[in-house]
Amino acid sequence: MARKVADCRAIPNEVGCTLTISGEENEVLDAAVAHAVARHGHKDTPELREQLRQMLTDEKPAASQR
């Protein structure tokens, strides 16, 4: 399974957040939701989870993993 990335720098935000989260899709989604609630003031809703899921990108393999 491909690892996924959530990167706050790719999403305009008022706090200038630069957090990047990577891992398996469900791990990243759970962490990104928790971060969005704690740091950005969002509510944990099915809509937020779907928006974040759609923003996840595939992680590029590290040079040693190619």
Rosetta constraint file for C-alpha pairs under 8 A:
AtomPair CA 1 CA 24 HARMONIC 7.56 0.50
AtomPair CA 2 CA 24 HARMONIC 7.14 0.50
AtomPair CA 2 CA 58 HARMONIC 6.55 0.50
AtomPair CA 2 CA 59 HARMONIC 7.26 0.50
AtomPair CA 3 CA 22 HARMONIC 6.80 0.50
AtomPair CA 3 CA 23 HARMONIC 5.07 0.50
AtomPair CA 3 CA 24 HARMONIC 4.89 0.50
AtomPair CA 3 CA 25 HARMONIC 6.46 0.50
AtomPair CA 3 CA 58 HARMONIC 6.00 0.50
AtomPair CA 3 CA 59 HARMONIC 5.41 0.50
AtomPair CA 4 CA 22 HARMONIC 5.55 0.50
AtomPair CA 4 CA 23 HARMONIC 5.57 0.50
AtomPair CA 4 CA 24 HARMONIC 5.91 0.50
AtomPair CA 4 CA 25 HARMONIC 5.41 0.50
AtomPair CA 4 CA 28 HARMONIC 6.88 0.50
AtomPair CA 4 CA 56 HARMONIC 6.06 0.50
AtomPair CA 4 CA 57 HARMONIC 5.48 0.50
AtomPair CA 4 CA 58 HARMONIC 4.59 0.50
AtomPair CA 4 CA 59 HARMONIC 5.07 0.50
AtomPair CA 5 CA 20 HARMONIC 6.93 0.50
AtomPair CA 5 CA 21 HARMONIC 5.59 0.50
AtomPair CA 5 CA 22 HARMONIC 4.38 0.50
AtomPair CA 5 CA 23 HARMONIC 6.80 0.50
AtomPair CA 5 CA 28 HARMONIC 6.91 0.50
AtomPair CA 5 CA 56 HARMONIC 5.47 0.50
AtomPair CA 5 CA 57 HARMONIC 5.24 0.50
AtomPair CA 5 CA 58 HARMONIC 6.08 0.50
AtomPair CA 5 CA 59 HARMONIC 5.58 0.50
AtomPair CA 6 CA 20 HARMONIC 5.69 0.50
AtomPair CA 6 CA 21 HARMONIC 5.16 0.50
AtomPair CA 6 CA 22 HARMONIC 6.48 0.50
AtomPair CA 6 CA 28 HARMONIC 6.84 0.50
AtomPair CA 6 CA 29 HARMONIC 7.89 0.50
AtomPair CA 6 CA 32 HARMONIC 6.82 0.50
AtomPair CA 6 CA 52 HARMONIC 7.87 0.50
AtomPair CA 6 CA 55 HARMONIC 6.99 0.50
AtomPair CA 6 CA 56 HARMONIC 5.16 0.50
AtomPair CA 6 CA 57 HARMONIC 6.81 0.50
AtomPair CA 7 CA 11 HARMONIC 7.43 0.50
AtomPair CA 7 CA 18 HARMONIC 7.12 0.50
AtomPair CA 7 CA 19 HARMONIC 6.06 0.50
AtomPair CA 7 CA 20 HARMONIC 4.32 0.50
AtomPair CA 7 CA 21 HARMONIC 6.42 0.50
AtomPair CA 7 CA 56 HARMONIC 7.97 0.50
AtomPair CA 8 CA 12 HARMONIC 7.63 0.50
AtomPair CA 8 CA 13 HARMONIC 7.68 0.50
AtomPair CA 8 CA 17 HARMONIC 5.87 0.50
AtomPair CA 8 CA 18 HARMONIC 5.40 0.50
AtomPair CA 8 CA 19 HARMONIC 5.50 0.50
AtomPair CA 8 CA 20 HARMONIC 6.30 0.50
AtomPair CA 9 CA 16 HARMONIC 7.74 0.50
AtomPair CA 9 CA 17 HARMONIC 6.52 0.50
AtomPair CA 9 CA 18 HARMONIC 5.15 0.50
AtomPair CA 9 CA 19 HARMONIC 7.23 0.50
AtomPair CA 9 CA 20 HARMONIC 7.89 0.50
AtomPair CA 12 CA 16 HARMONIC 7.96 0.50
AtomPair CA 13 CA 17 HARMONIC 6.84 0.50
AtomPair CA 15 CA 40 HARMONIC 7.69 0.50
AtomPair CA 21 CA 28 HARMONIC 6.17 0.50
AtomPair CA 21 CA 31 HARMONIC 7.50 0.50
AtomPair CA 21 CA 32 HARMONIC 7.19 0.50
AtomPair CA 22 CA 28 HARMONIC 5.91 0.50
AtomPair CA 22 CA 59 HARMONIC 7.18 0.50
AtomPair CA 23 CA 27 HARMONIC 6.25 0.50
AtomPair CA 23 CA 28 HARMONIC 5.69 0.50
AtomPair CA 24 CA 28 HARMONIC 6.14 0.50
AtomPair CA 25 CA 29 HARMONIC 6.05 0.50
AtomPair CA 26 CA 30 HARMONIC 6.12 0.50
AtomPair CA 27 CA 31 HARMONIC 6.21 0.50
AtomPair CA 28 CA 32 HARMONIC 5.86 0.50
AtomPair CA 29 CA 33 HARMONIC 6.07 0.50
AtomPair CA 29 CA 49 HARMONIC 7.16 0.50
AtomPair CA 29 CA 52 HARMONIC 6.91 0.50
AtomPair CA 29 CA 53 HARMONIC 6.39 0.50
AtomPair CA 30 CA 34 HARMONIC 6.25 0.50
AtomPair CA 31 CA 35 HARMONIC 6.08 0.50
AtomPair CA 32 CA 36 HARMONIC 5.99 0.50
AtomPair CA 32 CA 52 HARMONIC 7.38 0.50
AtomPair CA 33 CA 37 HARMONIC 6.19 0.50
AtomPair CA 33 CA 44 HARMONIC 6.58 0.50
AtomPair CA 33 CA 48 HARMONIC 7.53 0.50
AtomPair CA 33 CA 49 HARMONIC 6.61 0.50
AtomPair CA 33 CA 52 HARMONIC 7.55 0.50
AtomPair CA 34 CA 38 HARMONIC 6.10 0.50
AtomPair CA 34 CA 44 HARMONIC 7.82 0.50
AtomPair CA 35 CA 39 HARMONIC 5.56 0.50
AtomPair CA 35 CA 40 HARMONIC 7.22 0.50
AtomPair CA 36 CA 40 HARMONIC 4.90 0.50
AtomPair CA 36 CA 41 HARMONIC 6.43 0.50
AtomPair CA 36 CA 42 HARMONIC 5.68 0.50
AtomPair CA 36 CA 43 HARMONIC 7.95 0.50
AtomPair CA 37 CA 41 HARMONIC 4.88 0.50
AtomPair CA 37 CA 42 HARMONIC 4.53 0.50
AtomPair CA 37 CA 43 HARMONIC 5.69 0.50
AtomPair CA 37 CA 44 HARMONIC 6.55 0.50
AtomPair CA 38 CA 42 HARMONIC 7.67 0.50
AtomPair CA 42 CA 48 HARMONIC 7.93 0.50
AtomPair CA 43 CA 48 HARMONIC 7.51 0.50
AtomPair CA 44 CA 48 HARMONIC 6.36 0.50
AtomPair CA 44 CA 49 HARMONIC 7.22 0.50
AtomPair CA 45 CA 49 HARMONIC 6.35 0.50
AtomPair CA 46 CA 50 HARMONIC 6.19 0.50
AtomPair CA 47 CA 51 HARMONIC 6.17 0.50
AtomPair CA 48 CA 52 HARMONIC 6.13 0.50
AtomPair CA 49 CA 53 HARMONIC 6.01 0.50
AtomPair CA 50 CA 54 HARMONIC 6.20 0.50
AtomPair CA 51 CA 55 HARMONIC 6.47 0.50
AtomPair CA 52 CA 56 HARMONIC 6.53 0.50
AtomPair CA 61 CA 65 HARMONIC 5.86 0.50
AtomPair CA 61 CA 66 HARMONIC 6.42 0.50
AtomPair CA 62 CA 66 HARMONIC 6.85 0.50
